[in-house]
């Protein structure tokens, strides 16, 4: 039996859909954990979005949280394989303690239960944020790029790096593991969180763009590769999953064109972005509002990061969806 954590998020929900589609050809039974009944609706709606709502009923749901040990004990009964997709994504400094507790302590709990229950294989969905820091002579970040603790990292990046350390601890104790480091994951059904916010903002008339660059990947590719690796003999490896390194302006233009709205037309230069995040901090303190732009997200918006996907391409002889074509396909779902 398969256990999926984070089944109510973008990756977890798409993974559940992928597993349920495969169920008719002999896939294992699937259990997913959830925190609130309301959160399950997002996953249920995704199945309807793909016009296969009947597949949702085959999932066994159990209420649990990855930081709740008694609940996890019940969730692991009869489990053979685990996909750990649950995580807290936030770049707001006020969430530092919560993000570390969820992502590091929660992952440690998953690893401990995997070891205690002799789980056959664990797949952990991490992030490119947990990859290393380029040395002056390096051009592309790979799985082998070393993490430099002396360089500044967001709380989210530190939490994902710490979570990976827990995964490797499990590997040292005999657990077979796979770590995936996807780039910015794009996919339908979650317009109010993660990358889905980009579509929402552009649709509402986003004016600004930056010339930063990052790696992007379709959620369907992430779940396809995850299941392929779990069914293979490959273990104790990590893989960077990105389809393309894309300039943010180009990505936003594609989203705007796909939604038939105006393209962002004002270049937000680094100095302007730096001023904006400071103003946002002041506003959030004075009015007790949630941060809209943090120092970490501001820096990411103009950083020109490039990632290599050569390892996963050569290992599985796989291909990735064209991101611009994928955006056009999902923009109006």
N, C-alpha and C positions, 0 to 999 in steps of 0.2 A: 504494500500500500504506500502511496505517496502522500507526504505532508507538504503543503505550501504555506509559508508565512507571508504576510503582506498581500493576501489574496484580494484585498479591496483597493489596491493601488494599481497604477498603470501597468507595470510589469507583471505583477501577480495575477491581475484579472485577465490579461492576455495569455499568460501561461496557463491558467485554468481553462480558458476557452480552447487553447491548442491541445491540451491534454484530453479534454472532453471530446473534441473532434476525432482524436485518435482512439478513443475508447471503443468505438464500434469495431476496430480491428484488433482488439485484444489488449488494450492498455490496462494498467492496474487501476484499482479504485483510488479515488483522490479525496483527501480531507484537507480542508482549509480552515485557518483560524481567523476570527474577526473580533473586534473590540466592542462595536455597537451594532445593533440591528440595522440602524440607518445606513451604516457604511456598506453593508452588503448590497444595498440597492444600486450602488454605482456599478458593481460587477454584474448584477442582474440586467441592468440597462445596457451594458456592453454586449451581452449575449443577444439581446433584442436588436441592437444596432447592427449586428452581423447576421440578423434574421434567422437565428437558431436558438430561440429562447428555451426550447424544450431541453437542451443540453444542460442548462443550469441546474435542473432538478437532480442530476446525477452526482452533484458535489455534496459531500458530507461536511457540514459546517459545525465548528465547535468554538464556543466563546473562550478566548484566551488572549493573553498579552505576553510578549516575549520577555517581559520583566516579571511576570507572575509565575513563579515556580510551581505552585500546586496545580494551576490550570494547565501548564505545559506538560506536567506529568500525565494528565489524562489525554492530552492531544497526541502524545507519542505512543500510546498503546497500539500495537500491531503495525507500526510504521517500519518500512524498509528503506525508503529513499526520501531525502529532504531537499526542497528548494527554499532557501532562505532569502526572501525578497523584502522582508519587512525592514523599514528604516524610517527615521525622522529626518526630513530634509528641511533645513532652515539655515539661513545665513545671518540671522539676527543674533547679535552677541548675548542678548538676555536669555536666549535658549541654550546657552553653553552647557549647563549642568544636565538639562533634560536630554539634549542631543547625545551627550556622552553616555548617559545612563542607558538610553534606548539602544544606541548603535553599538556601543562596546559591551556593556554589561548584558544587554539582551542577546547579543551574538555569543557571548561566553556561555550563557544559559543554553542556547541552542546546541553549541558544541558539546557541552557537558551531557546533555540528554542524548545526543547522537552516540557518544561514547558509551554511556550507561546502557543504551538500548541496542548496541551493536548494529547501528545503521550501516547499510552497505555503501552508501555514498552521499555526500553533502555537496550541493551546489550553492555557492554564495554569490549573490549579485552585489558587487561593490560599485566602484565608480572610477572614472579617470582621475577624479580628484585625489585618489589614494595612490596614484602612480608617483614616480620620483620627480626630481628637479633636474632640468637639463644643465649639464656642464657647458662651459663656454664653447667647446669644440663639437657639441652635439646639436643636431637639427631637429630630430624627431624623438618624442617620448615613446619608449617601449616598455615592455614588461620588466626589462632588466635595468631601467634607469633608476639610479639610487635616490632614495628619499633623504633629503638634507634637513635635519632637524634645526639647523641654524637659520633656515630661510622661513619667512612668514607663511603660514597656512591658515585657512579658515577653520573654524571649529568643526564644520562639517567634514572637511578633508581629514583633519586629525582624527575624528571619530571613525571614519571609514578605514583609515590606516590602522587605527587601534583594533577595529573589528577584524581586519585581515590578520593581525598578529594572533588573535584568538583562533582563527581558522587554522593557521599554521601550527599553533599549539596542539590543536586536535589532530593534525596530520602527524605530528611527532609522537602522539599517543596511539597511533595506529589507525586513525580515521582516514578514509579515502575522500579527498576533497577536490573541488574545482572552484576557482575564483574567476569571476567575470568582471572586467572593468569596462563597462559601456560608457560611451560618450553621452552627450545630451540626447535623451531618448524621446523620440517623437512618436505620437500615436493618438488615435481618436478616443473620445469618451470621457476625458478628464480635463475639460476646458478651464477649470478653476484651480488647478494645481499643477506644479511642475512646469514642463515645457508647454502644456496646454494654455498657460497664461499668455504665452506669446501670441497665439492665435486670437485669443480674446481681446488683447490690447490692440493688435493690428486691426481687427474688425471694428473696434470702437474709434479708430482714427489715431493711431500712434504716430507722432510727428518726428521723433528722433531716431537716429541710427548711429551705430559706431562701426569702426573698421577693425575691431578685434576679430579673432578667429578661434574656432574650437572644433572638436570632432563631434559629429552627429550620426545617429543610427536610428533605424526604424525599429519600433518595439517588436514587430513581427520577426525581424531578424534575430533579435536578442533571445526570444523564447525558442525559436527554431534551433539556434545554435546551442542553447542551454540543454535542450532535450537530446540533441545529437550527442553532445559530450557525455551526458549522464548515461546514455545507452551504450557508449563505447567503453573500451578498456582504458581509456585515458584518465589519469587521475594525478593529483598532487601537482597541478599546473595552474597558471593564471593566464588569461587571455584578454587582450584589449579588443573591444568590439566597437569599431567606428567604421562607417561607410565612407565618409568624406570629411576632410577638413575644410570648413566653409567660413567665409567672411560673414559676419553678422548682417551687414547691409544686404548682401546677396540673399541670405536666408529670409530676411524680412520682406524683401521685394517679391520673392517667390510666394510667400504666404499672402501678401497683399494682392498679387495678381490672381492667385487661386480663389481668393474670397471676393474678387472684383471690387476692391476698395483702393483708395489712394495709397500710394507707397509713402513710407516715412521719408521726408525730404530735408530734414535738418541734421547736419553732421554734429553730433555731440562729441566734441574733442575731449581728450583726457582731462585737461584743466577744468573744463565745464562740468564733467562728470564728478570730479573730485569735490568741486564746490557744492554740487547737488546733494551728494551723500551727507555732507556736513550739515546742510540746511535740513535735510530729512531727519537727521539725528536730533537737531534742536526741536523741530516740530513734534517728533515722537515723544520727547521728554516733556515738553510744555503741555501738549494736549493728550498725553498718554495714549498715543496711537501706535498701531503696528507699523514696523519699518517697511518702507516701500523700496528703499535703495540703501544698501549697507556698504561699508568699505570693501568687503569681500566681493560683492556683486559688481560694484563699480570697477574694481581692478580687473575682474574677469571680462568686463564688457569691452575693454580696449587691449587686453593681453592677446598676443598672437601665438597661441599654442598649436602645435602640430603633433599628431599622434600617428603611430604606425600600426597597421592591422596585418602586417605580413605573417606574424606567427600563426594566427587563427586561419588565415587563407591557405597557408602551406600545410597546416595540420589536418584540416578537414577538406581541403580543396573546395572551399566554399566561396560564395559570392554575396555581395550585399545589394540591397535595393538602392536604386538611384534616389537620393534624398529629394531632389526637386520634383521628380515624378511622383514620389510617395506623398509629398505635401499636396500636390494637385489631386491625388486620389482620395485623401482623407479630409481635405479642407472643409467640405460641406456635408460630411457624414453627421 
